[in-house]
């Protein structure tokens, strides 16, 4: 017996074109003219503290599986950035956090990301790995696994948190200059080095 439902319509034929009034190529539907804007991804996360220790997660997923990071991930639709940072801490480390202030905004054009990293404190010290983490731990500064840090922005955020702790200046930070991670100093404790 055949299916009485009509077959679904064929997908719209998208092509790369410069829409009227625009100055760059986009995906444009050849039938209806719909323009698909591919915009940067927003990442939210936190430097969450318990006393003088910082919460970190060892990644169970690629990229950089097995390396240490801060709890962070993509912002979801209809979610505030603060709520996203709280959700990521729960998903990755089963950590309940209280957001204190915005630590930094990092622009990373080469991967089309904007990262908003908050300063936070753990509500309690009960943490455990979520599905995206192999393990989680609370590290004092001198015991952070610097040789196994997953991403340059993790180093930046840790360095910026150390600056805030030292100066009390809560002004949100941004990318260290230069933005090329290979040009950053190797010493994670170096002034202006992260």
C-alpha positions as CSV (number, residue, x, y, z in Angstrom):
1,X,0.0,0.0,0.0
2,X,1.4,3.4,-0.9
3,X,1.7,6.3,1.5
4,X,-1.4,8.6,0.9
5,X,0.5,11.7,2.0
6,X,2.0,13.9,-0.7
7,X,5.8,13.9,-0.9
8,X,7.5,16.8,1.0
9,X,8.5,19.7,-1.2
10,X,12.1,19.7,-2.4
11,X,14.4,21.8,-0.3
12,X,14.8,25.3,-1.4
13,X,17.8,25.9,-3.7
14,X,20.2,28.1,-1.8
15,X,23.0,29.8,-3.6
16,X,25.8,32.1,-2.6
17,X,25.0,35.7,-3.7
18,X,25.3,39.3,-2.5
19,X,21.7,40.3,-1.5
20,X,20.5,43.8,-2.5
21,X,21.8,46.4,-0.1
22,X,24.4,44.1,1.4
23,X,28.1,44.0,0.8
24,X,29.0,40.3,1.3
25,X,28.0,36.9,0.1
26,X,25.2,35.1,1.9
27,X,23.2,32.0,1.3
28,X,20.1,33.2,-0.6
29,X,17.1,31.0,-1.6
30,X,16.7,31.1,-5.4
31,X,12.9,30.7,-5.1
32,X,11.7,33.0,-2.3
33,X,14.8,35.3,-1.8
34,X,15.2,34.3,1.9
35,X,18.6,35.3,3.1
36,X,20.3,32.9,5.6
37,X,22.6,35.0,7.9
38,X,25.4,32.9,9.4
39,X,26.4,34.9,12.5
40,X,29.0,34.3,15.1
41,X,28.4,31.9,18.0
42,X,28.1,33.3,21.5
43,X,30.0,31.3,24.2
44,X,29.2,31.9,27.9
45,X,31.1,30.6,30.9
46,X,32.6,31.4,34.3
47,X,35.6,31.5,36.4
48,X,33.9,30.0,39.5
49,X,35.7,30.1,42.8
50,X,35.4,28.3,46.1
51,X,37.5,30.3,48.5
52,X,40.9,30.6,46.7
53,X,40.3,27.6,44.4
54,X,39.0,27.7,40.8
55,X,36.6,25.2,39.3
56,X,38.0,23.5,36.2
57,X,36.7,20.7,34.0
58,X,38.7,18.1,32.0
59,X,37.0,17.8,28.7
60,X,35.3,14.5,27.7
61,X,34.5,15.8,24.2
62,X,36.4,17.1,21.2
63,X,37.9,19.5,20.5
64,X,40.7,19.2,23.0
65,X,39.4,16.1,24.7
66,X,41.4,15.4,27.9
67,X,42.4,19.0,28.4
68,X,41.3,21.3,31.2
69,X,38.9,24.2,30.7
70,X,36.5,26.5,32.6
71,X,32.8,25.5,32.5
72,X,31.6,27.2,29.3
73,X,29.7,26.5,26.1
74,X,27.3,27.9,23.5
75,X,24.4,30.1,24.6
76,X,21.0,28.6,23.8
77,X,18.1,30.4,22.1
78,X,15.9,32.4,24.5
79,X,18.6,32.3,27.2
80,X,20.3,35.2,29.0
81,X,24.0,35.1,29.1
82,X,24.0,34.8,32.9
83,X,21.6,31.9,32.8
84,X,23.7,30.3,30.2
85,X,26.8,30.5,32.3
86,X,25.0,29.0,35.2
87,X,23.6,26.2,33.0
88,X,27.0,25.4,31.7
89,X,28.5,25.2,35.2
90,X,25.7,22.7,36.1
91,X,26.0,20.7,32.9
92,X,29.8,20.3,33.0
93,X,30.5,20.2,36.7
94,X,27.1,19.8,38.5
95,X,28.1,23.1,40.1
96,X,25.7,25.6,41.4
97,X,27.1,29.1,41.0
98,X,26.2,32.6,41.8
99,X,27.3,35.1,39.1
100,X,29.1,38.2,40.6
101,X,30.1,40.3,37.6
102,X,31.2,40.2,34.0
103,X,35.0,39.3,33.8
104,X,35.7,39.6,30.1
105,X,34.4,39.7,26.6
106,X,36.7,37.9,24.1
107,X,36.3,38.4,20.3
108,X,37.7,35.4,18.4
109,X,37.1,36.2,14.7
110,X,39.1,33.3,13.3
111,X,36.5,30.9,14.7
112,X,33.5,33.3,14.6
113,X,33.0,33.4,18.4
114,X,32.3,36.0,21.0
115,X,32.9,34.7,24.6
116,X,31.4,36.3,27.7
117,X,33.1,35.0,30.8
118,X,31.7,35.8,34.2
119,X,33.2,35.9,37.7
120,X,31.2,33.6,40.0
121,X,31.4,31.8,43.2
122,X,30.3,28.3,44.0
123,X,27.2,28.1,46.1
124,X,28.6,24.9,47.7
125,X,31.6,22.8,47.1
126,X,29.7,19.8,45.8
127,X,30.8,19.2,42.2
128,X,31.0,16.1,39.9
129,X,31.6,15.5,36.3
130,X,28.7,16.1,33.9
131,X,28.4,14.3,30.6
132,X,30.9,16.6,28.8
133,X,33.6,16.2,31.5
134,X,36.0,13.4,32.4
135,X,36.6,14.9,35.8
136,X,36.2,18.2,37.6
137,X,38.3,19.7,40.4
138,X,39.0,22.9,42.4
139,X,42.5,24.2,41.9
140,X,44.6,26.7,43.8
141,X,46.5,29.0,41.4
142,X,49.8,27.2,41.7
143,X,48.2,23.8,41.0
144,X,46.3,24.7,37.9
145,X,47.3,22.2,35.1
146,X,48.9,24.9,32.9
147,X,50.4,22.4,30.5
148,X,47.0,20.9,29.8
149,X,44.9,24.0,29.3
150,X,42.4,23.5,26.4
151,X,42.1,26.9,24.8
152,X,43.9,30.3,24.9
153,X,40.8,32.0,26.2
154,X,40.9,29.9,29.3
155,X,44.4,31.2,30.0
156,X,43.2,34.8,29.3
157,X,40.2,34.4,31.7
158,X,42.4,32.9,34.5
159,X,44.9,35.7,34.1
160,X,42.2,38.3,34.1
161,X,40.7,36.8,37.2
162,X,44.1,37.0,38.9
163,X,44.3,40.7,37.9
164,X,40.9,41.3,39.5
165,X,41.9,39.6,42.7
166,X,45.1,41.6,42.8
167,X,43.7,45.0,42.0
168,X,40.0,44.9,42.9
169,X,39.3,46.5,39.5
170,X,36.1,44.9,38.2
171,X,36.2,46.6,34.8
172,X,35.5,43.9,32.2
173,X,38.5,42.8,30.3
174,X,39.0,41.9,26.6
175,X,41.4,40.0,24.4
176,X,45.0,40.5,25.3
177,X,47.0,42.0,22.5
178,X,48.1,40.5,20.2
179,X,45.1,38.3,19.5
180,X,47.3,35.6,17.9
181,X,47.6,32.9,20.6
182,X,51.0,31.9,19.4
183,X,52.3,35.4,20.2
184,X,51.2,35.2,23.8
185,X,53.8,34.7,26.5
186,X,54.3,31.1,27.6
187,X,54.4,32.0,31.3
188,X,50.7,32.0,32.5
189,X,51.6,34.1,35.5
190,X,53.4,36.8,33.5
191,X,52.0,40.3,33.8
192,X,49.6,41.1,30.9
193,X,50.4,37.6,29.7
194,X,47.0,36.1,29.3
